[in-house]
Amino acid sequence: MDIVTHIWNAGSFLLGYLVPFLFVLTIVVFVHELGHFLVGRWCGVDVKTFSIGFGRELFGFNDRHGTRWRFALIPLGGYVKFSGDADATSSGVDNPEFQQMTPEQRARTFPAQSIGERAAIVAAGPIANFILAILIFAGTVYTFGRPVLAPRVEQVVAGSAAERAGLRSGDLVLEINGNKIRGFSDMQREVSVRANETLSIVVERAGSALTIPVTPDLVETSSALGKQRIGVIGVQASRRPEDWSVQHFTFLESVKTGFTETWFVVDRTYDYLSKLLSGRESTDQLSGPIRIAQVSGMVASNGGVLGLINLAAILSVSIGLMNLLPVPMLDGGHLMFYALEALRGRPLSERAQEIGFRVGLGLVLMLMLFVTWNDLVHVRSLL
């Protein structure tokens, strides 16, 4: 009986957490690498390998251009290998293989391209992630619309910021700091990121518009996703069915929404990082693959495929931003070296680049260990 239970639990884990996680990660990684691949091809660079995952190849095929498309054993990333791209520095000009090439073959290698072309190829990965997010956000609201709960105050929590400011049950929130509020979720979004800031909230009360200053309290909340410190004013949403509606978008409105939602994720991410560096945020909100797998499972259970696709959009933005950090080993590190090359008129020495990439590798590995430890502490707290 114990064996059957273990098998059942293992199967539930695979279907409930691992499969949704790999579904989301594969989409994001594929699009990231596809960005590198397409711009590389457009610049005339030969592509040797397009790999989803690392390690031993499970299956694959060669296309008519000679590129090996492979699916590998460890599905936690991927890479594109260009001709002449012999090492992490992507210089390759001194390796024996490059030296043995004909002039025509060398012209189609990555190191032979101009600084601008190399930078475009490298930047294409993160840019593709942002484009994916925009398309997902725009496509979902255009196809399905957006459920909207009227931003009506059903009840004011005793002792809350809302009560101190004078908000009342029945108030309909129209604007916050000049931003139009269409739904209760819009109000939550505006408030949650502005703790201890005085907000100018315009409400409709008895047919008249009133402007009320409200300062959200900073509150730490705990959930299956971990601890979060957010701003709250202490109001409860309306429960009346007539306050629910579906907001539909034209094509142009959907595209605008795609950009707006993507920028919101970018803005919140950089806001968190700036607060983290200044000591105003804690590192316990940094998460790695374990917690992402947990979130994927929860989203799949509650939101289905549509929820997973929207999670892919958020994760795509996050991966795009992470890769743009000026850390050797990441795309941003390559771009930093290309900027230095443009300023100096010549590339850094291979020794300097090698040292930089070793430092970058160390930083990336330390970050991976740290977020994995964070994930394990988080999971243990739920047991």
N, C-alpha and C positions, 0 to 999 in steps of 0.2 A: 504493500500500500504506500509506503514511504517513497519507493521508486516511482510509482505512478504520479504521486504528488509532486516530486521533483521535476519529472518530465513535463507535467502540466504547467508548473511555475516557469520552467525554462521556455516553454512555448509561448506562454503569456508575455514574458519579457521580450521575446523576439518580435512578436506581433504588435505588442503595445508600445514598445519603446525603441528597439533597435531598428526595425523596418521604417517607421516614420522618420527617425533621425537620419538614416542613410538616404532616404528619399529626398529630404530637404538638402542635405549636404551635397549629394551628387548633382542636383540641379545647379546649386550655387557654384560648385567647383567647375563643372562643365562649362558654364557660361563664362567664368573668369578666364579659364584657359582658352576658350574659343575666341575671346577678345585678343589675346596674344597671337593666336594662330592666324586669325583673319587679317590682322594688320601686318603680321610678318609676311604672309603670302602676298598681300597687296604691295609690300615693299620689295618683293622679288626674292625673299629669303626661302631657301629650301628647308622644309620641316621634316626632321627624321622621325620623331615620335610624338604622338598625342596620347598621354596616359591618364586614365581615371584610376586613381589609387597608386600605391607603391608596392614594391616587392615583386614576387614571381607573377608572371602573366598567367591569367586564367584562360583568356581567349582574346582574339583580335583578328585584324585583317589589314592588308595593304591597299591603299587607294591608288589611283592611276598616276599620282604624282610621286609615289614611292614613300609616302608617310605611313608609318605603322600606327594604327589605332588599336590601343590595347586596354584591357580591363584587368587590373591587378588584384592581388590577394588582399591587400590592406586598403580598404576604401575610405581612407581618411585624408584625402587630398588628391593632388594630381600635378601634372607638369607637361610642358611642351618643350621638346628639345630641338633646337634649330641647328642647322649645319654650322660647324665651327664653334659651337657653344660647348666648349670642352670642360668647363669647371664653373664653380659658383660665381666667379668674377665675370663670366661671359666674355672674357677677352679672347683667349684661344689662339691668338696669332702666333704664339711661339710653340704650340704643340706640334708634334711630328706630322699628324694627320693634315693639319692646315698647310704645313710646308710642302707636302707632297701633292697638293691640289694644283690643277691647271689654273691659269688666270680666270677662265670662265667660271670654274667651280668656286674659286675664292670670291668672285663678285657676288655669288648667291649665298654667302655665309653671313651670319649675324655680325661678327666683328668688322666686316668690310663695309658695313652701312655707315652713313653719316651720323653725327650725334643726334640730330633731329629725328632721323628714322629709328634709331635705337630707342630713343626716349619715347617715341610714339608707340613702338611695339610693347615696351614695358608698361607704359601708362594705360594701354588698351585693356588690360585685365581688370583693374579697379573700375575703369570707366564702364566696362561691360556690366559689372556688378550694379552700378548705379542705374544704368539703362534698364536692366532686368527689374529692379525694384520699381522704377517709374512705370514700366509696362504692366507689372502685376497690380500695383495700386490702381492705375487708371483702368485696366481691363476689368477688375472685379467690380468697381463702382459703376462702370458703364453697363456691364452685363446684368448685375444683380441689384444695383441701387444700394442705398445705405439706410438701414433701420435707424430711425431718429426718435428719441424720447424727448418731448418738450422740456426745456430747462426750467421747469416749474418747481418751486420749493413746496414740498408736501409737508415737511416738518422741520423745525429748527431744533438742533440738539442743545439741551440745557448747558449753559456754561461755555458754549463754543464761541469762536470768533464771529460767526454769523449773528448770534444772539447779542453779543457785545456791540456789534455794529448797527443793529436795528433791523435786520432782515426779518420778514414775517412769512408765515405759512400762506401760500397762494401767490407770492411774488413770482413774476415771470422774468427771468434774466434775459436782457436784450443785448448788452455789450459788456465786455470786460477790457478795460484799458484801450477802448476804441476798437477792439476786435469784435465783430458781430458773432453772436452765439446762436447757433441754430439748434443745438441739442444739448442734453445734459452731459454727454461725453465731452463736448467742446468745453463746457464749463469746468469739468474735472481736469481736462488737459491744461487749461490756462492756470488753474489754481495750484495743481500738484507741483509745478516747477517753480513756483514763486512764493515759497514759504518765507514768512517774516518781511515780505514786501507789501506795502500798502497798495491795494488795487482799487481802481475806480470802477464800480459795478453799477450799471444802469439797469433798473428793473421797472417793469410795468406793474403798478398797483392801483386798483380801482380806476382804471382807465387813464391814469397819468404816469408819466415817466419821472422816476426819481433817481438821482445819482447818490450812491452810498459808498463811502470808503470802507474797505474791509481788509484786514491784515491776516492772511492765513497762518495757522499754527503749524509748526514743524512736528510731525508725528511719525514714529517708527512703526511700521506694520510688518507682520510676519505672515507668510503663506507658504504653500508648497514650492513656490519659486524663490523663496529666500526673504531676507530682510530688505525693506525699502524705507527710505526717509523721504516723505513727501509733504507737501502743503495741503492742509484741509481747512475748510471753513465751518464744517459741521451742519450740513443740510442733507435731508433725505429727498430722493427723487419722487415724483408723482407716480402713483400706482394705478391711475385711471386709464382704462383701455383707449379712451379717446385722445389721450396725449401721445399715443404711438402713431407713427406714420413712416412711409418709405420715401426717402429723397432720391429722385431720379436725376441723372446728369446727361447733358449733351456730350458729344464727342470732345469738344474743346474744353468743357468743364471737367471732363474726366481726365484729360491730359494735364490740366492745371492741378487737379487734385493729386495726380501721380507725382508731380514735382513737389507739391506742398508736403505730402506725406513723407517723401524721401528726404526733403530738407529738414523736416521735423526730427527724424531719426538722427541725421547728421548733427543738427544743433544740440540735441539732448546728449549725444555721445560726447561731443567736445565740451559741453558744459560739465558733464560728469568728470571727464579727464582733468579739466582745469581745476575743479573743486578737489579732486583727488590729489593733485600736485600741490595744492595750497593747504592741504590738511583739513578741508571742510567736508570731505567725504571719506568713507571707509572702503578698504579694499575687499570687504566681504561680499561686495556685489559683483566682483569680477568672477566670471564663470567660464568653464571649459566644456569639453565634449560630454562629460557625464551629465551635467545639468542641462545642456542643450538637448541631449537625448531624452531627459525627463520632461522638459518642456514640450518637445515634439510629441511625446506620447500623450501628454495631457491635452494638447491642442487637437491631436487626431481624435481623441475620445470625445471632446466637447464640440469641436468645430468642424470635424470631418476634413475632407480633402481641401475645401476652400480655406479653412483655417490654416492648414499646413502650407498652402501656397502663399498666404499672407505672411506666415512665419518665415518662409524662404525669402521673401522680399526684405524683411527686417534683417535677417542673417546676411543677406547679400550686401546690404549697405554696410553692415559691421565689418565684414571681411574686406570690402573695398577700402574702407577707412583704415583698417589695421595694416593693409598692404601698402598704404601710402605713407606710413610712418617712416621717417628718415633713418631707418635701422638697416645696416648691411644684412643681407640675406633676404630682405623683403624688397618689393618693387620700389618702395620709396628710397631704399638705400642705393639701388642702381641709379635712380634719377638724381640722387644727391651726387654720386660720382660723376655722372654725365654733366651736371651743372659745374662741378669743379673743373672738369676737362674743358668745358667751353670757356671758363674764365681764365684758365692757365694756358690754353692753346695746345695742350697735350694732356694725355691721360695720366693719372697717378701711376706710379710704378706698380708692377705686379706684386711686389713684396708688400707695399702699403695697402693695396686692395686685399691681399690675402689676410693680412693682420686685421683689417676692418671686418672682413667676413667672418673670421674666427670670433671676434668680439661680438658681432651680430648674432652668430650661431649660439654663443653662450647666453646672450640676453634672451633669445627666443626660447631656448631650452629652460632657462630659469622661469620665464613666464609660464610656460606649459606646466612645469612642475608645480608652480604656485597655484594656478587656477585649478589644477587637478586636486591639489590638497584642499582648496576651498570647496570644491565639489564634494569631496569625501566627507568633510566636516559637515556640510549642509545635509547630505544624505543621512549621515549618522544622527543628526538632530531630529530627523523625521521618524526614526525607528523607535 
